[in-house]
């Protein structure tokens, strides 16, 4: 067992503590009054900051030598040079959280030398906890996960709000606000493909990347390149997470969309 995998029981306990804190500020169907926009279109809430502080304290005590990268707080100086780093989003899918919807999760990943070694998603509003350890599989609520066997883009299950144009051959499934949960849906055989050209932060996708990979999915950026973590620039240029048989076809469609967007610009 890799040395980092021995941290998993403690990491799951920390994730459970963070999940309990989140539920103090969340109720189904009830909008939160403890939220504001840090910049236009990007909500943040009191729970984001409280969970961020809790995780920084607990994870720092668990592995003091690891650097820190979070969406909601200052990173460790020299973070990208550290061999180990915690990459955290205290609430991925804040928009759903503050609206009383269930499409959010707490995302915690341990990165070593550019690769995620441990990943946990806590989604208490859905009564779900997802986790993975490199080389040891991916799990949801204790059940081992494996991706589906979809062989064509036509009929592939994709979390979407609407479908148009070339994407009309997909099969639309419910779309949580958080990208991490959408990727976890691929791991859990509830979706076959998640694709997007929007820039993501490493904190959005780090834990879910390992969970999806350990369940058998292929995860790349929008150009088809492997995603490395704890980089000096933590932005990720788009994403494609899919079952192996349709990843290349999905990538070709994503590239075509990117070219059309450039032409329109």
C-alpha positions in Angstrom: 0.0 0.0 0.0 1.4 3.4 -0.9 2.3 5.4 2.2 -0.2 8.1 1.4 -3.1 5.6 1.2 -2.7 5.1 5.0 -4.1 8.6 5.5 -7.4 7.6 3.9 -9.3 6.7 7.2 -8.3 10.1 8.8 -9.1 11.9 5.5 -12.6 10.4 5.4 -13.2 11.4 9.0 -12.2 15.0 8.2 -14.5 15.0 5.2 -17.3 13.8 7.4 -16.7 16.7 9.8 -16.7 19.2 7.0 -19.9 17.7 5.6 -21.6 18.1 9.0 -20.5 21.7 9.1 -21.9 22.3 5.6 -25.3 20.9 6.6 -25.6 23.5 9.3 -26.1 26.1 6.6 -28.1 24.1 4.1 -31.7 23.0 3.9 -33.5 21.6 0.8 -35.2 24.2 -1.2 -34.3 27.0 1.1 -32.1 29.8 -0.4 -29.2 30.9 1.9 -29.1 34.4 3.2 -25.4 34.0 4.1 -24.1 34.4 0.5 -22.7 37.1 -1.7 -20.7 37.4 -5.0 -16.9 37.6 -4.7 -16.9 38.7 -8.4 -19.9 38.9 -10.8 -21.4 35.5 -11.3 -19.3 33.7 -8.7 -21.1 33.2 -5.4 -19.5 32.5 -2.1 -21.1 31.9 1.3 -20.2 31.7 4.9 -20.1 27.9 4.8 -17.4 28.1 2.0 -15.2 30.1 4.3 -15.9 28.1 7.5 -15.3 24.7 5.8 -12.1 26.1 4.2 -10.8 27.1 7.6 -11.8 23.8 9.1 -10.1 21.8 6.3 -6.9 23.9 6.4 -6.6 23.2 10.1 -7.4 19.5 10.0 -5.4 18.7 6.9 -2.5 20.8 8.0 -2.3 18.7 11.2 -2.7 15.5 9.3 0.2 16.2 6.9 2.1 19.3 8.0 4.6 19.1 5.1 1.9 19.4 2.4 1.3 22.7 0.7 -2.2 24.2 0.4 -4.2 25.2 -2.7 -7.9 26.2 -2.2 -10.4 28.2 -4.1 -11.3 30.3 -1.1 -8.0 31.1 0.7 -4.4 32.1 0.1 -2.1 29.3 -1.0 1.1 28.3 0.7 4.1 30.4 -0.5 6.1 28.3 -2.9 3.2 25.9 -3.2 4.0 24.6 -6.7 7.5 23.5 -5.6 6.2 21.4 -2.8 6.3 17.6 -3.4 2.9 17.2 -1.6 -0.1 19.5 -1.7 -3.7 19.5 -0.6 -6.0 20.8 -3.3 -9.4 21.7 -1.9 -12.7 23.2 -2.9 -14.7 23.7 0.3 -17.9 23.7 -1.7 -17.8 22.8 -5.4 -21.2 23.9 -6.8 -21.8 26.9 -4.4 -24.6 28.1 -6.7 -26.6 24.9 -5.9 -25.7 25.1 -2.2 -27.0 28.6 -1.7 -30.2 27.8 -3.6 -31.0 24.8 -1.4 -30.2 22.3 -4.2 -28.2 19.1 -3.9 -25.7 19.5 -6.7 -22.7 20.4 -4.5 -19.8 18.6 -2.8 -16.8 19.2 -0.7 -13.7 18.3 -2.7 -10.4 17.2 -1.1 -7.4 15.9 -3.0 -3.8 15.0 -2.0 -1.4 15.6 -4.9 2.1 14.3 -5.1 4.5 15.2 -7.9 1.6 16.3 -10.1 -0.7 13.4 -9.7 -3.7 13.0 -7.3 -3.0 10.2 -4.8 -6.1 10.5 -2.6 -9.5 12.1 -3.5 -12.7 12.5 -1.5 -16.0 14.1 -2.4 -18.5 14.6 0.4 -22.0 15.2 -0.8 -24.1 15.1 2.3 -27.2 16.6 0.8 -27.3 13.6 -1.5 -26.2 11.1 1.3 -23.1 10.3 -0.8 -19.4 10.1 -0.1 -17.1 9.2 -2.9 -13.4 8.4 -2.5 -10.4 6.9 -4.3 -6.8 6.0 -3.6 -4.4 5.6 -6.5 -4.1 2.0 -7.4 -6.8 0.9 -5.0 -10.1 1.7 -6.8 -12.9 4.2 -6.4 -15.9 3.9 -4.1 -19.3 5.5 -3.3 -20.7 4.8 0.2 -18.5 1.7 0.3 -19.5 0.2 -3.0 -16.7 -0.1 -5.6 -17.3 1.8 -8.8 -16.8 1.0 -12.5 -17.7 3.1 -15.5 -20.3 2.0 -18.1 -19.6 0.4 -21.4 -21.1 3.0 -23.8 -19.5 2.5 -27.2 -20.8 5.4 -29.2 -21.4 9.1 -28.7 -24.9 8.6 -30.0 -27.0 7.7 -26.9 -24.2 8.6 -24.4 -25.5 9.9 -21.1 -24.3 13.5 -20.5 -25.3 15.8 -17.7 -26.8 18.8 -19.5 -29.3 21.6 -19.0 -30.2 21.7 -22.7 -29.2 20.0 -26.0 -28.7 21.6 -29.4 -26.9 21.1 -32.7 -24.5 18.2 -32.9 -25.2 17.3 -29.3 -28.8 16.3 -30.0 -27.6 12.7 -30.2 -26.7 12.6 -26.5 -29.1 11.3 -23.8 -29.5 14.1 -21.3 -29.3 13.3 -17.6 -29.7 15.6 -14.6 -26.8 18.1 -14.3 -25.6 19.1 -10.8 -24.0 22.5 -10.6 -20.7 21.1 -9.3 -18.3 19.8 -12.0 -16.9 17.3 -9.5 -20.2 15.6 -9.1 -20.7 15.4 -12.8 -17.4 13.7 -13.1 -18.3 11.4 -10.3 -21.5 10.5 -12.2 -19.2 9.0 -14.9 -17.4 7.0 -12.2 -20.7 5.8 -10.8 -22.1 4.7 -14.2 -24.7 7.4 -14.1 -23.2 9.3 -17.1 -20.8 8.4 -19.9 -19.3 11.8 -20.8 -18.6 15.2 -19.2 -17.1 17.8 -21.5 -16.4 21.5 -21.4 -14.3 24.3 -22.7 -14.5 26.6 -19.7 -11.4 27.1 -17.6 -11.6 25.2 -14.4 -9.5 25.5 -11.3 -7.5 22.5 -10.1 -9.6 22.6 -6.9 -12.8 21.9 -8.9 -11.6 18.7 -10.5 -8.7 17.2 -8.6 -10.5 14.7 -6.3 -13.0 13.8 -9.0 -10.2 13.2 -11.5 -8.8 10.4 -9.4 -12.3 9.0 -8.6 -13.1 8.8 -12.3 -9.8 7.4 -13.3 -9.9 4.7 -10.6 -13.4 3.7 -11.9 -12.0 3.3 -15.4 -12.7 6.7 -17.0 -10.2 8.7 -19.1 -9.7 12.3 -18.0 -7.9 14.9 -20.1 -8.0 18.6 -20.7 -9.9 19.8 -23.8 -6.8 19.3 -25.9 -6.5 15.7 -25.0 -3.5 16.2 -22.7 -3.2 14.6 -19.3 -4.0 17.0 -16.4 -1.2 17.7 -14.0 -1.9 19.2 -10.6 -0.2 21.6 -8.3 1.1 23.6 -11.2 2.2 27.3 -10.9 -0.9 28.3 -12.8 -3.8 26.2 -11.3 -6.1 26.8 -14.2 -7.1 23.8 -16.4 -8.0 24.6 -20.1 -11.3 22.7 -20.4 -12.1 19.1 -19.5 -13.1 15.8 -21.0 -14.0 12.9 -18.7 -15.5 9.8 -20.3 -15.7 6.1 -20.6 -12.8 4.8 -22.7 -14.6 3.8 -25.9 -16.0 7.3 -26.6 -13.3 9.5 -25.2 -11.5 10.1 -28.5 -14.8 10.8 -30.3 -15.8 13.2 -27.6 -12.5 14.9 -27.9 -12.9 15.4 -31.6 -16.3 17.0 -31.0 -14.9 19.2 -28.3 -12.1 20.4 -30.6 -14.6 21.1 -33.4 -16.6 23.3 -30.9 -13.5 25.1 -29.8 -12.6 26.0 -33.4 -16.2 27.3 -34.0 -15.9 29.4 -30.9 -12.6 30.9 -32.1 -14.1 31.6 -35.5 -17.1 33.3 -34.0 -14.8 35.5 -31.9 
